[in-house]
Amino acid sequence: MIVITGAAGFISSCLVAHLNEQGFKELVLVDDFSIESKKPNYENKSYKELVDRKEFITWLDKNHQLTQIIIHLGARTDTTEFDKDIFDALNLNYSKEVWKKSIQYSLPLIYASSAATYGLGEYGYDDNHEIPEKLKPLNPYGESKNDFDVWALEQEEKPLFWAGLKFFNVYGPNEFHKSRMASVIFHTFNQIQKTGEMNLFKSHIPEYKDGEQLRDFVYVKDVVKVITFLMKTRKTSGLYNLGTGKARTFYDLAANTFKALDLEPKIGFIDTPEDIRDKYQYFTEANMRKLLNQGYSEGFMTLEEGVKDYVQNHLIESKIW
């Protein structure tokens, strides 16, 4: 059995869809399944069992002999939440428990880290193992992810194979429940439906013009292919960036959403909310050499290709993957 935590959420539910398409049906989905807005993400998937997040460790103690791998993507991902205790409990300490159980039962482990660990990028965006202890994330979410990366690297005992995936700006289907934390494409699509226009955040530093803030946007359908590749190959353990290696502007992102709807762009700018203004990354771009050196060769969709697929095949029809 393949265990997937956070399975009612965005990336994990897309991974379940992809694995189902690849013929994997013996999946154990772990999450808090009491959240009604997430139900569409998993109700029509093929799986063996649903396990509540709080019961997972006990479940694993009883079922580890039938388990092949743990893909631990469950986390609190709200970058506007500033209660560090929440992140310590859900992102740090819970992940430590999963790590220790992976060792105890000789199970491979793939877990979600984040590009939020890189902060302002003072030390670049390289996924080598010397950088994490130096990094200065901009919010408690990023801190919790980096704290776990640092802790994992310090451990003498490690799972027989492990990979910590530093997700960059992931977008795509199954994020209907994410509200404020959904991708800019999702918000652009909805704003176009309501007003015919889209407002992006202004730049608040002189180095970047409005709308020209740069991020490494990666389509979730590519993300789950990488996870599946690592699940199957299990070559070299370590931290891995998961972006495209090519930064694009938020203006490009919004403009391509209009284009996918066959509309001319109508894009304005508003102030970045003060609660996130000084925690805002103006540039991210993944160094992808490590993953490519592992033999990953499927490539990544361009922003134009990804946005078109997301809008035309999912958003227009409110279609879950």
N, C-alpha and C positions, 0 to 999 in steps of 0.2 A: 504493500500500500504506500502511496505517496501522501504525506501529510502537508497541507497548505494552511498556514495561519493567516488571519485577516481575510478569510475567503469570501466574506460578504462585501468586501471593499473593492476599490477601483482596480488596482493592478492584479490583485490575487484572483478576482473573479474573471478577469481577462485571461489569466494563466489557466484557470480551470477550463474556460472555453477552448483555448488553444490545445490543451492536453486532450480534451474530449475529441477534438477534430483529429488528433494524432492517434486516437484509439485507446487512450488511457481512461479507464472508467473506475478503477479501484482507488478512488481518491477519498481522503478523510479531510473534511472541511472544518476548520477551527475558527471560531469568532464569537462575538456577542450577537446572537441571532434574534435578540429582542427588539432590535431597531427596525421598525417596519419599512422605512424608506430604502433599506438595503435589500429587502426581500427579492425584488426583481432580478438582482445580480446573480442569485444562485438557484432560484426555485425551479428553473427549467434545465439545469445542468445535470449531468450524470455523475453520481458520486455514491460512495458506499455508506458514509455516515456523517452526521453533523455532530460536532463536539463543542460544548461551550468552552470559551477561553479559560474560565476559572477551573474547569475540570480536566484540562488537557494533560497536565503533568501526571495526574492520577491515571488518566486513560492510557498514557504512554507506558507507565509502569506495568500495566496489564497487557498491553498490545504491542510491545516493542519488537517481539519476535516476528511479527507480520509486517513491520514497517521497514520500508526500503530507504527512505530519505525524508528529511524535514526541510520544507521550504518556508522559512519564517519571515513573512512579509507583514504580519500584523503589527501595528504601531499607532500611537497617537501622532498625527501628522499636522496638527493645526499650528502653523507658524505664528499665529496671533495670540496663542495661549502663553501666558508668562508664569504659570504656576509650576515651578521646577519640580515639586513633589510629584505631580501627575506624570511628568516625563520620566522621572527616576523610577517610579513604580512600573509603568507600562513599557517603556522603551529600554531601560537599562536593566533593572533587576529581573524582570520577567525574561528578558533575553539571556541573562546569565543562567537562569534556571534551564532554559531550552538548550543552551550550549553545554552545560554540565550533563544533562541527560543524553545529549548526542554522544558525548564521550563515554558515558557509562554503558550505553547500549550499542556502541560502535556504529553510529549512524552518520552518514554524510549530512552536512548542514549548509544550506544557502540562506543568507539573511539579508534584510534590507538595511543598508546604510543610506547616505544621502549626500548630494552635492552641497547641501546646507552646511556640512562640516567645514567647507573651505572658506567660509566667511567672506571677506572682501577679496580673497584670492591673493593675499600677500605672499604666499608661498607657492603660487601657481595652482594648477589643477592636475597634478600628477598623482597617480594611485600607488606610489611607492610607500614603503612601510616606515620610512624615516620621518615623514611629514606629520602624521596625526597628532603626536604629542606637542607640536608647535602651533597647531591651528587655533584660530580664534573665531568660532561660530558666532553669528549675530543674534541668536535667540535660543531659548531653552530647548526647543526642538532640535536644532542643530547641535547644541551642546550634548544632549542625551545620545544622539547618534555617534558623535565623535568619542564621547566617554566610553561607549561600548567598543568601538573600534580599537581604542587605546588599550582597554582592558583585555580584549581578545588577543591582541598582539603580544601582550605581556605574559600570557598564560604559558606555562611549561607544557601542560597537557592540552591538546587540541583534538577536535574531531578528525577522523581518518582522512576526510576531505572537507574543507570549508571554504566558502566564498562570501565576502561581504560586498554587496553591490551598491555603489554610490550612484543612486539614481539622480539624473539631472532633471530637467523640466519635462516630466512625462505628461502627455495629453492623449485623449482618445475616449472610446466608448466606456460606459458603465460608471461615469462620474456624476450622474444625475443627482445623487444624494449629497454631494460634497459642498453645496451652497457656496459660501464665500471663497472656499479653498479650491474650487473647480478651476480648470484651465481658462486662460484668456479666450481661447477659441469658443469654449462653452458660453462664456459671458458675452462675447461678441455676437454669437448666433442669437442669443436671447434678446440682446439689445436691438439688433437689427429687426427682429420680429416685432418688437414693441414700438420702436421709434424710427427705424430706418437708418440709424446712426450708431457709432460706437465712440465712447470716450476712453482714452488711454491715460495712464498716469504721466504727468509732466516729469521732466527731469529736474532734480533739485541740486544738481552739481554742474559746473560749467563744462566739464569734459564731454558731456553727452547732451545732444539736442533732444527735445521732446519726442518720445516714441522710438528713439534710437538706442535705448537700453538693450543690451545684447544678452541672450540666454541660449544655452544649448537645448533646443526643444527636440525631444525624442518621442516617436509614436509608440504607444503601448503595444501595438502588434509586433513591433521590432523588439521591444523589451522582453516580451514573453518568449520569443524565439531564442534570445540570448540565455535566458534562465533555463530553457529546455536543453540547449546545447551544453551548458555547464552541468546540468543534472545527468546527462548521458556520458559526457567525456571524463569529468572529474580528474583533470590533469594536475594542475598546480594550484595549491591552496593560496588564498590571500585576498586582499582588497582589489576590487575591479571597478573602474569607472564604467558607467553605462549611460552614455549620451550618444551623439552622432559624431562628435569631433568638429562640428561646424556651428559656430554661434550665428544666430540670426536676430533681427530686431523685432520688437513687439509690433512695430508698424507693419513689417512683412507678415506677421502672424495674422493681424486683423485684416489687412488688405486681401490676403489669400482666402479668408473666410468670406468676404464679400464676393470675391471672384468665384468661389465654389457655388455661390447662390446666383451667379450671373448678374451681379450688381456692381455699380461703380462705388468705390470706397467713399464713405462720408465719415471721416475720423477727426474727432476733436480731442482736447486734452483737459484733464482736471488735476487738481493737486493730489499728490499721494497722501493717503490718510496719515495723520500725525503719529498714530500708534505703531506704524510700521516704517515710517519715513527714514529713521536713522538705522533701521535694520534691513535695508533694502540692498540686494545685490544688483549692481549695474552691469556686470559682465560675468558670464560663466562659459567655459568651453572645455569639454572633457578631452584629456589626452587618452586616446583609445589604443595605444600601441600594445599594452599588456594583453588585452583581450584578443586583439588580432594575432598576436604572437602565439596564442593558444590554439590557433587554427580556425577561429571564427571567420567565415568567408561569405556570409549571406548578405552583408551590407545593410544599409539603413535607407528607409524612404527619405526623399527630400521633404522639406517643409511643404512644398506645393503638393506633393503626392499624398502626404499624410493628412493634411487639412482637407483635401478634396474627398478622400475616402471617409474621413470622420464625419464631415458635414453631409455628404450626399448619401452615405449608406447607413448612418446612425442618427445624427441629430435631426434631420428633416422628418424622419418617421418615428423619432423617439425610440429607436430600436436598440435594445440591449444586445451585447455580443455574448 
